[in-house]
Amino acid sequence: MSDQKKIDLEQLRELDANDSLASKRVEFKIPEGLIYLDGNSLGPLPAGIEQRLQEMITQQWGQDLISSWNKHQWIDLPVKVGERIAPLLGAAPGQVVCCDSISVNLFKLLGAALQLNSPRRVVLSQQDNFPTDLYTAQGIAGLLGDARCQLKQVSSDALYDALDETVAVLMLTHVNFRSGAMHDMRELTRRAHDVGALVIWDLAHSAGAVPLALDADNVDFAVGCGYKYLNGGPGAPAFVYVAERLQQRVEQPLSGWMGHSAPFNFDAGYAAAAGAKRFLSGTPPILSMAVLDAALDVFDGVDMQDVRAKSQQLCQMFLGLMRQLELLPKMPCASPANDKERGSQLAFQHGDAFAIAQALIDQQVIVDFRAPDILRFGFCPLYTRFEDIWHAVHRLSEIVTSGTYKQEIFNQRGAVT
Amino acid sequence: MSDQKKIDLEQLRELDANDSLASKRVEFKIPEGLIYLDGNSLGPLPAGIEQRLQEMITQQWGQDLISSWNKHQWIDLPVKVGERIAPLLGAAPGQVVCCDSISVNLFKLLGAALQLNSPRRVVLSQQDNFPTDLYTAQGIAGLLGDARCQLKQVSSDALYDALDETVAVLMLTHVNFRSGAMHDMRELTRRAHDVGALVIWDLAHSAGAVPLALDADNVDFAVGCGYKYLNGGPGAPAFVYVAERLQQRVEQPLSGWMGHSAPFNFDAGYAAAAGAKRFLSGTPPILSMAVLDAALDVFDGVDMQDVRAKSQQLCQMFLGLMRQLELLPKMPCASPANDKERGSQLAFQHGDAFAIAQALIDQQVIVDFRAPDILRFGFCPLYTRFEDIWHAVHRLSEIVTSGTYKQEIFNQRGAVT
């Protein structure tokens, strides 16, 4: 400890002054005085949304009505928004569409992968994958039966060895929702391909937060959501990536009219559209999708390598201050120590994590509690300042050291009993 | 013809003056001068939406951020909106949730019905059902294979006789999207149950347009959309009805975290929520759903029997004027003659239906063309006036009689070649 330079507020202010992403903060409407470290649950409001939505509602829906499907290209939104997300994923055009939720999209991809890799039936995943991913795999396994689909869950450490020639598809979340641990996408994809398995990556905590290279890493399929680091608003539609080389021979089970090659012919027989578009199903929620479209403007001119560099520095400063204020013995870091192995978040363990989170929120530092004992801090370099880190850790220190959070526990128990 | 009283404009104006639903029109923002007969494609903008959305964006998302999931009950929206739709369906509380699209919801219901009625495997439907319903059945049949699911399509007339003890589930759209022909829901449901089949009704062209009695008619499952007669905006989320008696023993394949009994426990194993809530899957598009919620305000105090009475009278006047202006020999009505057998729309056949629709739209009468030769007029009694009918039919008459629509054909061909 003693050989590390002490972090002070001046130093953090200097980092802010020299931050090439600092100008992005004004593109968001962050409430005055709030330190928002929860963009990995819900990204904040981008400044351009209100105007875009006003135009959507008043002019497009209100005045132009049904004609807007063509006149204002509502019909093209799933592809258009997909194409805008693609560069953030390291994906060439023609491989990403925006639609539905992660859960629904995972079902499509699992159906597609199991069909491509039949008669293999094992879906390999990780024990602490995000629950909805596991539920979706359980759902398709329940529908298809054991003979056609089996979910196998192993610990993160055991994944590499569990990849054998029984595995149809490896389904993983790139950055763990709780710990922030990040898989080596390239290496696990390579290993999966070596044994003839396909891969589905869930990018919920990656897209917009860390650089991705789906094409270069030879990924088969991916999903991700629009409401975390893409700032698309509550429940914003999700996205699907399907590698170009698989598109023409893949079928997905949720075949709906928006994925038909000619939806307005109203043919009785399904004929899949060319390319990734066949992963569309029903009519998309246009208002929510248009908001995501507008939210993506904040990524104009942003280099994901700069985002990553700042994210790592924010995490390092946060951890450095936690060390400096001697908080780590009280609440150990549950994220990987090596910053190459984590996404853009940090997790800390404490038996009273829920109450501490509440106390922090009361002091204008917005974080997440994740059961059973995790306090989760998300860092979005587009609007988080280095100075914010200083205040967040100092308020946390005061809460933990003074024990004021115990009042939260009392209040809670009081409310329950 | 000669014994029928001639319809004149004064008479229609008098009907408007005495219309108990006339006051509802101001609850919509209909563009000045527009005759909107396309609410069965996209309902117009209800007057309260802009304010509600402004509050959602600026206060809830912008200021309260992640806390809004609880503070503003975003988490409850799928159930809340479902409960608001339920009375329009003749459904007691606890049976309707709002989520996803019709296509995705039909997949859930087909999965549920096939599981309940195993080992039966036939999904019986109608040849000219709305395509996405057929595509969804084709999708699940493709996934499950012939041994577990077969789609059988027959003509509308042959449905009753095709209902036999091989049928697992009868899947029909209540009001046909093209002709407006309306099935006898009670009778077909009774017949299906007599042979041990379950029923799934698609209410896309019924909900908010005709009175429904899902509970009294003993319906098992239903879906419908939010963007037609419910006026919830482009691509508004859909809804699912699951009869209370089936809820605890039914499973649906798209099991996602929003359908879990305790989503925020983040358990690795799926445990379905009680009741209809188990039909939720992923995170819902909150902005689109909140707009649908606000749109439902226009149904406050509305008796669906009044809506039906006015809808039938609007159709009768439209048909009467078509007769009076001698248009029917040129473009015969493709909807049932008996108004008890149709929904709230009329279809007419003409070889140049597309060009005629364009010419009508140019004259501020918004209608739909449905391939190959149908001109479709939808009547929403909450905002359509009897006087509108007069102008719509007179403009149509002028277009068809003068042949001006032929210029549209010329323009189109000119544009294509």
Interface residues (C-beta under 8 A of the other chain):
Chain A: K29 P31 L34 Y36 D38 S41 L42 P44 L45 I49 E50 L53 Q54 I57 T58 W61 G62 Q63 L65 I66 S67 S68 W69 W74 D100 S101 I102 S103 V104 F107 G111 Q115 Q127 D128 F130 P131 T132 L134 Y135 T136 Q138 G139 I140 G142 L143 L144 Q153 R178 C225 Y227 G233 P234 G235 A236 P237 A238 E251 Q252 P253 L254 S255 G256 W257 M258 H260 P263 F264 N265 F266 D267 A268 G269 Y270 S281 G282 T283 P284 P285 I286 L287 S288 M289 V291 I361 I366 D368 R370 A371
Chain B: K29 P31 L34 Y36 D38 S41 L42 P44 L45 I49 E50 L53 Q54 I57 T58 W61 G62 Q63 L65 I66 S67 S68 W69 W74 D100 S101 I102 S103 V104 F107 G111 Q115 Q127 D128 P131 T132 L134 Y135 T136 Q138 G139 I140 G142 L143 L144 Q153 R178 C225 Y227 G233 P234 G235 A236 P237 A238 E251 Q252 P253 L254 S255 G256 W257 M258 H260 P263 F264 N265 F266 D267 A268 G269 Y270 S281 G282 T283 P284 P285 I286 L287 S288 M289 V291 I361 I366 D368 R370 A371
